[in-house]
Amino acid sequence: MTNGRPHTATSVAVLSNFHVIISELFQALVLDGATGLQQARTLLDRHLSDGALKPSYQAQIAGASAADLATLIDLHRIALTYVTNKKGGDQIMAAEAEETRKRHLAAGLAFANLGTRLITGSVDQGEIQDVVDTAQRRPKPGEEFPPLDDALRSVIATSAVSHGVDVEELNSMFFAGLPSDVAEYIQASSRVGRSHVGFCVLIPTPQRRRDRYVVEVFDEFHRFLERMVQPAAIDRWAERAVERVLPSLFQAYMCGVIPSAELISRPLDEKAQVRPNEANSDITRGYHHDPIEFLRDIMTFIENAIGLDSNYAPDEHSADFYRNIIERRIRHLLELLSESGYRAGELSGFFKNQRDIMFKPMTSLRDVDEAGLIHLADKDQNKKKQDANAVKAVMDFICNGTAEMGDSAEEEV
């Protein structure tokens, strides 16, 4: 808790201290030679948590080179700060650099600049992509680390960061207040630790009862976090939903399960001969060799994947209905693959040539329906001729504009 201090001041204090730790370790590992390496090892070892793996961690730190440790520290260089509204983000951004400068001077560390970027609903997609590109910019193996003053060290964001910002270099996250929606809390926290070990720090807002309560029941709250997510307003057994995932499950079985099972079963000297099942002929050969067995195996996989045999499955009469859908669609896919036009190609090309989206694998959870296409009418509602350039400018603003998007001091986004 903030212990009587304003929430923004507490958040900035936590962030600035974090930046000082990163700077201290970087200076020791990159600039101070053998003495600095030993100093960094001592500092890291002193702050290891007690546990069964502590001796193993201590051994790894003791044997790691300065380059290895600096690379690990660099994975935490960027502090991603989640704010519940744009005003809070502006306040933290205005104070963070100055507070970080003061703490660096007090610690005897050089400081000239804190690279900070802001991601909110008012920032256009191009700028967000630039932040992502900057965050992903890292030195190649063998290259020297650039000065910290030239690097991105802080990203402050509202819920706009929750979708589409997938960067493995983001591994340190600070919540300046708890998001109002549990699903948003989970979604935002998944921005860090995607490929490496990451951490999240919650700095509760003291004037919010919910934040104070979560601190009191912190362990229980996070243990049952997923149970507090509101269920989606869709029926998992909707016929179209089942049909939509079938191409993805078909691809997963053909290109994942079959070659993986064969790779595991083969002797070591024969593993290199296993085919990846990417060619249509690999699939149709197995199908035509024993259609009944082949179809039964893939049906079993898909039924398990969608939960048709689980405790949440519909009654037996309804289960037969879905089995018929699966069999009909899978037979149709296999027959299409057997046609002369696809027989010599690859599965990726087959899916790419399908015009019906229901015959293509999903590429994301949003890929649930065919995209709409907006056509420009010749005349407006007053029967006047449309200005194509004006319409283009409006559409460009809608897609890439910089409107406030509802961020405010009181409205969480």
N, C-alpha and C positions, 0 to 999 in steps of 0.2 A: 504494500500500500504506500501511498505518497507521504504518510506521516505528517500531515498538516501543510505540506507544500502544494502549490498549484499543480494540476495534472500536467500541463505543458512543460513547466519547469522540471518536473520529475522525469518526464520522457526525454527531454533534452539532456539532462544529467546522465541518465543511463546510456544514451547514445554516445555522448561525448567521451564517457569513460571507456566504452567499447572501442571507439576509434583510437584512444590513447594506447590501449592494450595491443591493438593490431600494429600501430606505429612502433611501439617498443619492441615487439617481437621481430618486425621487419628490419628495423635498424640493427638489431643484434645479429640477425641471420645474414643480412645482405651486406652490411657495411663494416661490422666490427670484427670480422675474421674469427679465429679460433676462440678468442675470449668471449665474443658475442655468442658463438654457438653454444658454449658451455653455460653461459648466462641464460639463454633461451631454454636449454634443456632443463636447467634447474627450475625455472619459472613454470614450465609446463608440468614437470614432475610434481611440484608442490601443490598444484591445483587438481591433480587427478582424484576422482571420486573413489572411495573405498569400495571394494567388491572383489569377486573372484578373478576378474580379468586384470586387476590393477598391476600385478607383477608382469604380466605379458605386455601391457602398455608401457611400463617403465623400461622394459628391455628394448622395446621398439624405439622409444625416444632416445635411449642411450646409444643405440647403434645407428640412428638416422643421420644422414648428412645435412649440412646447412641448406642445400638445394631442395632436399626432400621436405624438410620442415617448412621452408619458405613457400613451397608449392601448396602444402596443406593449409598454411595460414592464408594464402592468397585466395583459397576457396571460400574463406569467410570475410574477405576484405569488404564486400558490399553489404551494408546494413539495409535490409528492406523493412521499412516502417509502415505499418498499416494504420491509417487514420479513418475514423468513422464519418468524417465530413471534410469538405475542401477547406473550410476555415481553419480547422485543426491542423491540416497539412501545411497551410501557409504560415501558421504561427510557428510550427516546429522548424520549417525550412528557414524562417527568418532568424531564429535564435541558435540553430544547431552549429553553424559554422563558427560564430563568435565564441560560443561556449567551448567548442572543441579547441579553438586557438588558445584560449586561456588555460585550459587543462594541459595542453602540450607544453606551453611555456613553463607552467608550474612543475612539470615532470622533466624539464630540460631537454625536450625533444624539438627538433626543427619542424616548422609548420608554415606553409605559405598559402595553401588552398585546400578546401574540402569539396571535391567533385560531387555535386548533388543534382538529382533530377527529380521531377514531379510527374506523377501519372494520375490524372483525374478524368472525369467525364468531359472536362473542357479541353483536354489535350487531344489533338487529332491523331488518327491511327498512324500516320507517317512519323510523327514525333515519338509515339510509343515504340514503334519498330526501331527507331534510331536508338532509344534507350536500351532495347533488347540487344541490338547489334553491339553497342558500346560495352554492355555487361559481358558479352561473350568474347570480347577482344582480350586475349591473353597471350603472353609470350610463348613461343614455341620451345620445345625442349632444347636446352643448350644456350638459349638467349638470356640476356640479363633482364631482370625485372625493371620496368620503368619506375621512375620516382613516384612515390605515393601522391605527391601534389598534382601529378598529371593523370591520375587514375580516377575512375568512378568509385566513390566510396559510400554513397548514400542514395537510396531511392525511396521517396516518400509517395505513398499511393493510397487511393480510396479503393472501393470494390472494383474499380476499372481494371485492377491488376489481376483479378480472379480468373479471367478467361483469356486465353491466348498468350500469356506471358510464361513460356516454358523454357527456363534458362537453368542449366545445371550449375552455373556459377553463383546462383543465389542460394545460400545455405544458412544465413543468419537473419532471423526475422524478429521484429518487435511490434507487438500490438499496443498501440496507444489508445486503449479502451477496447472493450469487448464488442464485437459486431452484434447487432441486435438479432440476427438470424443465425441459428446454429449451423445450418447448411453453408452459409457464407463463411462462417468461422473455419469450417473444415476445408472449404474450397480455397480460401485465402492462405491457410497454413500449408496447403499442399504446393505452394509456389516454391518452397525451399526443401532441400533434402531430396531432390528428385533423382540424383545419381550418386550423391555423396552424403555423408552424415551431416545433418543440419540440426538446428535448434530453434525454438520459438520462446520468446519472453513476453508474458502478459503484464502490462502496466495498467491496472484497473483505474477507471475513472471514479474518484471517491464519492462524488455527488450522486452516482447512480446506484440504487439499491441492488440491482441485479449484479453489477460488477462486484460489489462488496460481498454479496452472497456467494458468488462463484469462488471467491478467495477462501471463504470459510469451508466450502465443500469441494475444494479444488480437485482432489483425487477422485472422488466419486463422480463429479461432473464429467471429467474427461474419460473415466472408465466406461461410462454409459453414453458417451457423446452421440454415437450414431443412432441411438434409440430416440433421441430428441429431434431428429430430422423429420419434418412433415412429409408424409408419403406423397409421391407424385400423383396427380389427378388423372391417372390412366389405368386401365386394366391390363395387367401383365399377360393375360390370356386373350387379349384382343387378337382376332384372326390376322389382321394386317401386320400387327407387331411381330407375330411369330413368323409370318412370311418374309418380313423385311430382313430378319437376321439370318435366314437360311443360307443365302450365298456366302456370308461371312463364316458361318459354321462349316459349310461345305469346303471352303478354302482352308480353314484351320485344320480340318481332318486330312485333306488330301496333301497339303504342303507342310503340315506340322506333325500330326500324329503318325501317319504311315511311315514317312522317312525316318522320324525319330525312333519309332519302335524297331525298325529294321536296323538302324545304326547301333542301337543298344544290343540287339541280339547277335550281330555279326562278330566274328573273331577280330582281334586287333588288326591283323594283317589284311583283312577284307573291308574294313570300315571306309577306306577311301573309294571303294567301288560303289557305295550306296548312292543311288540317284536321288536328287532333291524333289522329284515328282512335280517339276515345273512345266513339263511338256504335256500337252493334252493326250498324246499317245501313251504316256506312262499311266494315265488315269483310265483311259478307255480300254487298255490292254487288260488291266485287272478286272474291269467290269465285264468285258466279254468272255473272260476266262471262266468266271463263275458268278453270273449276275445275282443269283439269290444270296449267296454268302456275302458278296461285296456290298449289296444293298442293305443286308441285315446289319453289317458292321457299322456302316455310316449312320443308319437309322438309330442304332443303340447309342452312338456318340452324341447325336443331335438331341435325342430324347433326354439324355442325362444333362446336356448343356442347358436346355431350356427348363429343366426341372420337372419333366413330365412324370418321372418316377419318384419324386421327392414327397415329403409330407405336405407340401403346399400344392400338389397337383390337383386338378379337378377330379370329379368322380369318373368312374370307369367308362361310362357312356361318353362323356366329354373327351376323355383321354383318347378314345378310338377316333373321335372326330379330328383331333390334332395329328394323330399318327397318319391318318389318311392324307391330310394336307402335306405333311412332311414327305411322305412317300411319293405323292403326285408331283410335287415340285422338284424333288431330287431326281426322279426318273426323267423329268423333262430336261433338267440340266445335263444329265448324262447323255441323253439322246441328242441334244444340241451339240455337245462336244464330239459326238461320233459322226456328225455330218462332215462331208468331204472338205468343206471350206475351213473347218477348224482343226481337222485331224492332225495336220502337220505343224500347227502353231503351238503357242504357249498359253497357259491358263490366264496370264495377265492380259494378253491380247484378246482372248475370248471375252473376258469381263469388260474390257475397254470398248469393245464393239457392240455391247448390248445397249440398246436405246432405252429399254424399260428399266428404270432405276431399281425395280424389285428384283432384277436379275444381277445386280451389282453388289459386291461386298460394301458394308458401311465403312466409311473412312473416319467418322467421328460420331459421338452420341447425338449430334445435331443433324446428322445425315439421315433423316427419317422420311423425307418426302422429296419429290421432284421440285427443284427450284423454280420459282415463278419468273416470268419475263415481262418487263414493263415496256409497252410500245407507246411511242409518241403519237398522239392524235393529231390529225391535220388542223382541227379547229378546237377552240376552247368552248366553255359552256355558253358563251355569248355569240357563238358562230363566227368568231374572228380567227384569222389564221394565226397559228402558233409560231412564236419566235423560237426556233430550235436552239439557238445559242443561249437564250434566257433560261429555257428549260434545262439545258445541260448545266448551266451555272447553279441553278437551284438544286439539281440532283447531286452535283459535286459537293455542294454545301451540306446536304443531308448526309452524304456518305463520309465526308472528310472535314466537316466544318468544326468550328470551335465554340459552339453554343455552351451555355453553362450546364446543361443536362441535369438541372435540378440539384446540384451540389449547393448546400447552404449550411449555416451553422447549426440548424436544428434538424435538418433532414439527412438521415443516414442514407448513403448510396451503396 
